Amino acid sequence: MREKLRTEGQMRFPGAALIAFFIAGTTCLTLSMVGIYPLEVLATWLSPDHQISPAFREILSRQQRHLGWAFAAGCAAIFFWNRQARSSLTSPGPKRPGRAAPLILAVISGLLCLWAQSSLFQNVPHVTDATCHVFQAKIFSEGRLSAEAPACPAAFYQHNMVMTQDGRWFARYPPGTAGMIALGMTIGAEKLVLPALHAISVIALFYGSLFFFSRKTAMITAGLYAVSPLTLLLGASFMSHTPFMAAALSGLALFFHSAKGTAKQALRRQPFLAGLIFGSTILFRPQDTAIVLVMCGIGMLLTPFPAWRPIGRRLPFAFLGAIIPLSVFLLYNHQAYGTMLSTGYGFDDQDALQEGISVSFGLSKDYGLADATRNTLNILYKYNAALLGWPISLLFVPITLLPAIMTRKHLACWLSAGFVGAFFFLYSYPAYEFEARFWILLTPPVLILTAEGIRWMVENPSWRGAVIGCLVTCFTYAAIDYWPHTIVPHYGNDYEQTSPELDAQA
């Protein structure tokens, strides 16, 4: 009874959250109307020459206006939620999402990917990496490993393509992404491959999260992943990141699921299939495979010892499954580069007509601590925006540091995300294509922490209204500012100087 009266009191008086959002929204809009922009003053002060460009000034003023309207939407959401909450005191509560909810979410995310691919990228690759994957896919679809090199190689120069003295022409990248696209080409559906893999990633992330966290957390995590600008851009781009994430998340989810079972199928077949699927990540991005294995190792170290037994009994079968894609990887390397341990990364054999990819890892005279710090902060800035399109996409992550919520599982997410950030801190290439594509590996643990922060606050009646207001504010801002004013103009206007006309000529 006391809890009911307390909840009724909170519903009758919207409280501090409604007042705070109202003040924030009216302040932003009022300051915009009178031409006062605090961020403009701050940016001018931080600038070395105490000046900012007119274009940047316009961006800051636009963001302040849109943030004001987003706060207004959040304020309205809190108000209507309180009214709805009062009426629901005497009515049944909302039903839990059904079993089909993850599948529906995945279909929606796949359709969003198709929209981005067709409307922003015009169904053609725009970045060098993606162009190489599609080129190699056309070669694979003809049943060959390489094409015949042109008589005048200089006229057909393309970054990250290999032309050899013996007349071969192929992409430097591992064959997995091109192989997947080639399968789509055989049935005329190459444009559906990566959006479908993005949808698979959403389902796999849901079931993988469900093994460790509640269904509510798993649904929130999968939902955020489904609408993330970063994951949607990569899923629409013919890049290797989406196939890698689909294989990694699916393999891990299936392996975790097998750890719950006791039948022979769960003990042998499912781990074998999980190893086969996860092992295929080496065919997409072998360097990322190593990173994810370290992330898994961090999770294992934080797992109580009794839980190791079912995992340990299944690992040998998973290793057996992984041998198959590993063998394909080694055989392809031998065929393409002459030895099994050679890859396109750094390949610069005398037989090649162009220099290989130059990879710089670690601090050096040319890439010092200050450069690494500046590079990482720039990527963090772009990742914070691209993750969800919110003003602060990492808003709910710090909540999981509270003693009331922190567990070993949360610590594993923090440490694994920190490891990825530390790894790329030492990598000189920022990969600004598609905002912060290398940091896609952080996305599952970061979104799990975000979902856990949201869940904990929603389950606390004192914070529920504020969370609803924050979510509506953030998603409104993404809809009226980040997508139409950052993503669409940047990627929908012949990104990287590529257009369907140029693609047709090629």
Summary of the structure (lengths in Angstrom):
residues: 506
radius of gyration: 24.9
end to end distance: 72.8
largest distance: 85.3
contacts: 1653
relative contact order: 0.11
helix: 71%
strand: 3%
